[in-house]
Amino acid sequence: MTTGPKPPLIGVGVIVPAPDGRVLLGRRITAGEQPSWGLPGGKVDHGGESFEQAAARELAEETGIVLPSRRMRVLGVLLDHLDGRARLTAAVLAPVCGAPALVTEPHACGGWDRFAPDALPQPLFAPSGWVLSRWRPGLVTLPPEVFGYPVGGQAESDS
């Protein structure tokens, strides 16, 4: 049986800064993946859904934190083909929020915590690091096979 290429994946990573500047990260424990730390986020998978709407929905689904999509801001998008498919990820900045994050998907997340940008836990889920680089340039270097596009700009490379 011959299988074709994997369909493209369109997703969001949500940066939720706390009042003290720390950022919300969850312990990813999804079966079949290396445990790592990652931002809330996921697929844009509802018809007619914007990046901002997907960010607000995923944040609420994964953490119980409800913030309006109109207050979300797309900082840029990232394009890679590292898992055998085109993956487009929007880096979305949520408004400052110190609300507690709940573990609503215990099969995928072992807990939420907040970290200073200069003291991020390791290993960091690669796409989350790339998204964080749109918020704080230089925080994580994009590999050459990942293309970063600021909103309204041209492709850039950190290499």
C-alpha positions, 0 to 999 in steps of 0.5 A, a space after each residue: 500500500 502506497 501512502 501519500 505525503 502527510 497533510 499540512 499541519 496548521 497550529 498555534 503556540 500561545 505565549 501567556 506572560 504573567 504579571 512578573 514576566 514569567 511565561 506559562 509552560 506545561 510538562 508534555 507527556 504525550 505517549 510516543 513523544 519525548 517528555 518536554 516542556 511546551 506552550 499551550 497550543 494546538 491545531 487550527 481545526 475548526 472551520 473558519 477559525 482564525 489563529 487568535 480564535 484557535 489560540 483562545 480555544 486551545 488555551 481554555 481547553 488545555 489550561 482552563 484559562 479563558 481569555 478573549 480571542 480579540 485580545 490575542 496578537 499574532 507575532 509571526 508565523 513559522 514554517 518547517 517540514 521537519 516531521 515529513 509534512 509542512 507545518 505552519 505555526 502561528 506565534 500568538 501572544 495572549 494578554 498578561 495573565 496570572 490565573 492558575 492553569 489547570 491540568 485538563 488533559 492529564 494524558 498529555 500534560 503533567 502540570 503547568 508552571 511559569 518560568 522566567 524567559 532566561 531560565 526556561 526548563 529543558 528539554 523545550 518542545 522545539 516548536 514552543 521554543 521557536 514561538 518564544 523566539 518571536 516574542 523574545 528575539 534571540 531567546 531560541 535560535 531557529 534551525 536553518 530548516 525553520 523559516 520565521 516570518 514576522 507579521 507583515 514581513 519577509 522570511 528571516 533566518 537566525 542562522 
